[in-house]
Amino acid sequence: MAKDVRWKLLVATPDDSEAFLIKRLLDGEEIPCRMEWDRTYPGSEQGAQRRKVRVYVALEDFEASQEILESDDREDGPV
């Protein structure tokens, strides 16, 4: 019988490219993730609507996933 996975939100971003980059980073570490797109959420004061993509990881992979994202941020820091 398959184990039920408990998912935890890792990051939410309006940028699809950023979400796919995060997915590739996690895939490279063999950490499965799930992506979900909101239909819309309130945007700017002009009333614009924007989408948001959420990246979820299994609860047991959450801390390792955070460390991967933090180390990637450090590598991309100022030169």
N, C-alpha and C positions, 0 to 999 in steps of 0.2 A: 504494500500500500504506500502511495506517495506521501511524503511529508508535507504538511501544510506550511507554506512560507508566510512569515509575518514580515510585511514590507514597512520600511520607514523612509520618510521623506529626507533625501540628502540635500537637494537643492531645487529651487524654483527660479526660473529665469524667463524673460520675454524673448530671449535670443535663441532660436533653433540651433544655430551654429554652435553656440556654447554648450547646449545640451548634448549635441552629437559628439562634441569634443570630449566631454565628460564621459559619455558612454564608451568612446574608444579607449580612453585611459583605463576605465574599469575593465573593459573586455581584455585589455592587455595584461591585466593582473588576474584574469579569470574570475572576476567578480560579476555575477549576473546582476543586471539592473532592468528596471521597467520604466518606460517613459509614458507620460500621459499629458495630453494637451487640453487646456481649458478652452471652452468656446470663446469667451471674451471676459474681460474684467474692466472695470472703469479705468480709463486712461487719464489723459491730461485734463486740465480745467476746461478745455474747449469741448469736452465731451467725447473725445476720441475713444475708441474701443481697441484694446490690445489683447493678444493671446498670451498665455503663459504656459510654459512646458515645465512639468515636474519630473524629476528623476528620483526614483525610489530604488533602494537596495534592501536586501534581506537584513533583518534586524541583527543577525550575528555578523554581518559584514560591514555594519555601519561605521564602527570606529576605524577599521582599516581603510574604508573608502574616504573618510574625512582626512586621514593622514596622507593618502594619495593626492587628494585635491590640494591640501596645504603644501605638500612638497612641490607640486607642480607650480603653485603660485610663487613659491620662493625662487624657483628656477627661472620664472618669467619676470622677476623683479627688475628694478632699475639697474642699468649697466654702469 
